[in-house]
Amino acid sequence: MPILHWLNKDQAVTAAQKSTYRLLEEVPELSYGEADNENLLIQGDNLEALKALIPFYAGKVKCIFIDPPYNTQSAFEHYDDNLEHSKWLSLMYPRLELLRELLSEDGSIWITIDDHEAHYLKVMCDEVFGRRNFIANIMWEKKFSPQNDAKWLSQNHDHIFLYAKNRDGWFPNLLKRSLKQSRNFKNPDNDPRGAWSSGDYTCAKSKNERPNLYYPIVNPNTGEEVWPNPVRVWAYDQKSHQQNVSENLIWWGVKGTNSVPRLKKFETVVREGTVPTTVWRHDDVGNNQTAKREILALNKAHPFSTPKPESLLQRVLEIATNPNDLVLDSFLGSGTTAAVAHKMNRRYIGIEMGEHAQTHCQTRLKKVVDGEQGGISKAVDWQGGGGFRFFKLGEAVFDEYGSLNSEIKFPTLAAHIWYLENKTPLQGQADSPLLGVNNGTAYYLLYNGILGDRRPQGGNVLTSAVLNELPDIQNQQKIVIYGESCRLGAARLQQANITFKQIPYDVGML
């Protein structure tokens, strides 16, 4: 498969691995609403924030939507969008790698971009997500009238690249039929089965077309023999056609004189919804002007320069998620993804750097919790409620020499060790030395919150007494124990099938 090369790509490929693994620290005064919620708003560099999320959320995110800087050489108030091309590519690559790790096996990622970097981004995403996992390039009509001052062509659309983590396990939700689509179902012949629409009774010829699909049909109203167009055939063989006739599924038009029949499709049996298309018109999902009006209504003093309309995010989440699924946006911008996810009863994680994580995102989400009625609120009957927790990136878990931070807490170290060993997030709250059992191996952590405590009575040292007190230790066949030191001999460890790993030396960086 062709891959993309650029200046400093080697550094970009290793940037995610080398990125600092930081603690997430809640800022209670900026959290809002119901305390018992799983929604996170994180302020800080998104590469480090994504790295911090890996031990807790790897493989758990159902839908990722990102609207990264477009690298358009334009000056934005809240973004440095004038990045040199190779720098932009190096910015995106490690973030895409971490985003892929966070996606669930049945998850999808949606990326908005314009023509400046779209085709480079496509090749990069093929490398990161796998070319076979590309689903579609959606065209969003962001402007609905020509830009008359355009030097060449008026750019009226953006791209939305859609990739699945695994296309064999990802399937889109059907979209609800619009009022316009529902109006296509009528009942001109008063059929007792209800309203219906009609479909084509022919299909195009193919090389290996069966000859039994080309035959005459008699119009019962005129007695005339009807044949399909010479370049087409009937969609049904003669036996199936007779079945359609007997079930009154053939429609010859109001006067009964159509040149070819059509097939009746009843509203009650047609699929409950429509398959999403790859062209999204502005009158269905909003446009740039829609987004700017929404933002001005929320924050007149400091409007965001490049927002997306709430109805656009609603369309994405309708296709890609169900209620209570986890949504992530690591380029949160003005907070649209989080606001829409909140209103649609999805859990969410939003990441944004700079002060507008507070001035725009946090203030917007507070209004959402309080029941603001802009955007999609009326469409989804949003009445307010819920909450979110605000976090900042804290100290590094490891210092520049690879040593553990002395302030690290038990749950954080437990989550890190579990992911280090199993490459999956630790389930539930870590509040016991037994972290869990995976593939026949039980993992234990001896840690009282004080690094370097090698006192046997402190609980960080593996002794016979500590071993006997470990939860469910007698029922484990294979055991891995992390601790400050071990007082058991090699023979005893081998007899009990225990692998001892020493803190901090065996606790590596992710």
Sequence and secondary structure as in RCSB ss.txt:
>XXXX:A:sequence
MPILHWLNKDQAVTAAQKSTYRLLEEVPELSYGEADNENLLIQGDNLEALKALIPFYAGKVKCIFIDPPYNTQSA
FEHYDDNLEHSKWLSLMYPRLELLRELLSEDGSIWITIDDHEAHYLKVMCDEVFGRRNFIANIMWEKKFSPQNDA
KWLSQNHDHIFLYAKNRDGWFPNLLKRSLKQSRNFKNPDNDPRGAWSSGDYTCAKSKNERPNLYYPIVNPNTGEE
VWPNPVRVWAYDQKSHQQNVSENLIWWGVKGTNSVPRLKKFETVVREGTVPTTVWRHDDVGNNQTAKREILALNK
AHPFSTPKPESLLQRVLEIATNPNDLVLDSFLGSGTTAAVAHKMNRRYIGIEMGEHAQTHCQTRLKKVVDGEQGG
ISKAVDWQGGGGFRFFKLGEAVFDEYGSLNSEIKFPTLAAHIWYLENKTPLQGQADSPLLGVNNGTAYYLLYNGI
LGDRRPQGGNVLTSAVLNELPDIQNQQKIVIYGESCRLGAARLQQANITFKQIPYDVGML
>XXXX:A:secstr
      TTHHHHHHHHHHS  EEEEE GGG EE SS   EEEES HHHHHHHHHHHHTT EEEEEE      S  
 SS      HHHHHHHHHHHHHHHHHHEEEEEEEEEEE TTTHHHHHHHHHHHH GGGEEEEEEEE  SS  TT 
SSS   EEEEEEEESSGGG     B   HHHHTT B TT  TT  EEEEESEEE  TT  GGG   EE TTT  E
E   TTEEESS HHHHHHHHHTT EE  TTS  SS EEEEETTTS SSB   SEE HHHH  HHHHHHHHHHH S
SS  SS   HHHHHHHHHHH  TT EEEESS TTTHHHHHHHHTT EEEEEE STHIIIIIIHHHHHHHTT  ST
TTTTTT     EEEEEEEEEESB TTS B TT  HHHHHHHHHHHHHSS   S   SSEEEEETTEEEEE   S 
TT   GGGT EE HHHHHHSTTGGG SEEEEEESEE S HHHHHHTTEEEEETTTT    
